[in-house]
């Protein structure tokens, strides 16, 4: 009798456990399905954006063909459009900004993570992260009203006098142009590089540095060991900064001068893909003009995707495909 | 028990002086990078705050002046009006 009662209780408990397991399985499946749906929703959003860009750009693609990418003519009245000056402007301003921002950003990150006193490092890092959140229009205003007069009066004349033999520093010092845009972009992307690189460096095991110091390495050599291990994460920081530089619109539009001209001089005005869209989209009334601007957006999307893909491949190459290193793809 | 594998000597690049100079240069470069980054960013914030505060002060003083002027005008109108209209 006792055994039967126990068996009954056991059976009840087993049934309860089984019901609980079934419920857990259902919850697991729902959770999995929900996460998969969210992941695919993101993919769908990107695909829809690309589809809309292709659909909107179709009249320009049909009318202009591949000439659009190599032509320098941009004449909305005659319906002649070429995006080469904008591609050039985007590439040059972003490359120059990264050229300046990478050493500055990585140097600052190393200082904050490895050299600065703990309190000072945290305070400076807080300020730098705060600056990463400043809207781009504020940087644009600063570039237009403070940096442009300074460049026009002091920096560009000095460069023209002392390095004027280079094509980069020839021409009239306008203050507004590619140099101004690159400097504003540098100031904008440096906080991104600093904050991410600092976090990556802080996440590195201290034993790496301690081991290097124990083997007789100098402080710089020990930091170099840490930097080598943190390379994938640092590359990630640089890629994010490049993404911001490529797509930056408002600040660049305010300081680049907005001319569809390719010039070797950094003093000359230019334009980027984002700036031409911002400038002309509200005024584009012609069908081909509107489609050409959407095609510029499509090209910008493609450039960003290619850069991200290249960066991902670079990270995989630099880590040998391992995922156990900081920031690995 | 000793390992049969002989440890490799530590690879040292350059003389002690060269390494010391490299270390100092690296440290100075990191400090300089921080200063170069912080100073323009601080300058931007300072400039925005200074200009913004100046504009705010001038705007608020103008607003105060115009308010007090309109109050004075209203008081003058009231006091000069005939008693029947008060």
Interface residues (C-beta under 8 A of the other chain):
Chain A: X103 X104 X105 X106 X107 X108 X110 X111 X112 X114 X115 X116 X124 X127 X128 X131 X134 X138 X139 X142 X146 X187 X190 X191 X194 X215 X216 X218 X219 X220 X221 X223
Chain B: X10 X12 X19 X20 X22 X23 X25 X26 X27 X29 X30 X31 X32 X33 X34 X36 X37 X38 X40 X41 X42 X44 X45 X47 X48
